C-alpha cells in the first residue's frame, strides 16, 4: 500500500501540474519504501536527490505559469516553494553527510502532509486561477 495515495481529490485541474504532482507523490512513496525496506543509504540518498531536483523543476513550472498570467499570490506561493526546497535539500545533505539510510517516520509524515496540504490549499487556488485563464 502506498504511503500517499493519489486521488482525484488532489487534482487541481491543470494537466501539466497534476502530472508533476503525481510524480512527486510517487517519489515520496519510493522514499518511504526505501526507508521501510532499509534498502541502504545509497538508495535513500539517490531518491532524496531526485526528489530535490524534481521539486525544483516542478516549482519552476508553477512559478513560470504564475508569472506569465499575473498571479497576485505569487510572492507567498513562491515563499512556500523556497521553504520546502530548503527543508528537503537540508534533509538530503544531512542524510548524505551521515551516510545514513535513516529517515524517521516524522520526516516522512512531514513530507506527506506538506505535499498534500500544499496541493489541497495553495495549489488548488492556483489551479482555479489558471483554469480561469483557460489553462487546463
NORZIDA-V122898 format. One record per backbone hydrogen bond with DSSP energy under -0.5 kcal/mol. NH is the residue of the N-H (numbers start at 1). CO is the residue of the C=O. E is the energy in kcal/mol with one decimal. If there is no record, write none. Layout:
# NORZIDA-V122898
nh:NH co:CO e:E
nh:NH co:CO e:E
This chain:
# NORZIDA-V122898
nh:6 co:4 e:-0.6
nh:10 co:7 e:-1.9
nh:11 co:8 e:-1.4
nh:15 co:13 e:-0.5
nh:15 co:136 e:-2.4
nh:18 co:14 e:-3.1
nh:19 co:15 e:-2.6
nh:20 co:16 e:-1.7
nh:21 co:17 e:-2.7
nh:22 co:18 e:-2.5
nh:23 co:19 e:-1.8
nh:24 co:20 e:-2.4
nh:25 co:21 e:-2.7
nh:26 co:22 e:-2.3
nh:27 co:23 e:-2.2
nh:28 co:24 e:-2.4
nh:29 co:25 e:-2.3
nh:30 co:26 e:-2.2
nh:31 co:27 e:-2.4
nh:32 co:28 e:-2.4
nh:33 co:29 e:-2.6
nh:34 co:30 e:-2.5
nh:35 co:31 e:-2.4
nh:36 co:32 e:-3.3
nh:37 co:33 e:-2.9
nh:38 co:34 e:-0.5
nh:38 co:35 e:-0.8
nh:39 co:34 e:-1.8
nh:44 co:40 e:-1.8
nh:45 co:41 e:-3.0
nh:46 co:42 e:-2.3
nh:47 co:43 e:-2.7
nh:48 co:44 e:-2.7
nh:49 co:45 e:-2.6
nh:50 co:46 e:-2.3
nh:51 co:47 e:-2.5
nh:52 co:48 e:-2.6
nh:53 co:49 e:-2.5
nh:54 co:50 e:-2.8
nh:55 co:51 e:-2.4
nh:56 co:52 e:-2.1
nh:57 co:53 e:-2.1
nh:58 co:54 e:-2.9
nh:59 co:55 e:-2.8
nh:60 co:56 e:-2.3
nh:61 co:57 e:-1.9
nh:62 co:58 e:-2.3
nh:63 co:59 e:-2.9
nh:64 co:60 e:-2.4
nh:65 co:61 e:-2.0
nh:66 co:62 e:-2.5
nh:67 co:63 e:-2.5
nh:68 co:64 e:-2.7
nh:69 co:65 e:-1.6
nh:70 co:67 e:-1.0
nh:71 co:66 e:-2.7
nh:74 co:71 e:-1.5
nh:77 co:73 e:-2.4
nh:78 co:74 e:-3.1
nh:79 co:75 e:-1.9
nh:80 co:76 e:-1.6
nh:81 co:77 e:-1.7
nh:82 co:78 e:-2.7
nh:83 co:79 e:-2.6
nh:84 co:80 e:-2.4
nh:85 co:81 e:-2.6
nh:86 co:82 e:-2.2
nh:87 co:83 e:-2.2
nh:88 co:84 e:-2.8
nh:89 co:85 e:-2.6
nh:90 co:86 e:-2.9
nh:91 co:87 e:-1.9
nh:92 co:88 e:-2.3
nh:93 co:89 e:-2.4
nh:94 co:90 e:-2.6
nh:95 co:91 e:-2.6
nh:96 co:92 e:-2.5
nh:97 co:93 e:-3.1
nh:98 co:94 e:-1.9
nh:99 co:96 e:-0.7
nh:100 co:95 e:-2.1
nh:103 co:101 e:-0.7
nh:108 co:104 e:-2.1
nh:109 co:105 e:-3.0
nh:110 co:106 e:-2.3
nh:111 co:107 e:-2.5
nh:112 co:108 e:-2.7
nh:113 co:109 e:-3.0
nh:114 co:110 e:-3.1
nh:115 co:111 e:-2.4
nh:116 co:112 e:-2.7
nh:117 co:113 e:-2.9
nh:118 co:114 e:-2.8
nh:119 co:115 e:-2.5
nh:120 co:116 e:-3.1
nh:121 co:117 e:-1.6
nh:123 co:118 e:-3.1
nh:124 co:119 e:-1.0
nh:125 co:121 e:-1.6
nh:126 co:122 e:-1.7
nh:127 co:123 e:-3.0
nh:128 co:124 e:-2.4
nh:129 co:125 e:-2.3
nh:130 co:126 e:-3.1
nh:131 co:127 e:-2.6
nh:132 co:128 e:-1.9
nh:133 co:129 e:-0.8
nh:133 co:130 e:-0.8
nh:134 co:131 e:-1.8
nh:135 co:130 e:-2.5
nh:136 co:134 e:-0.6
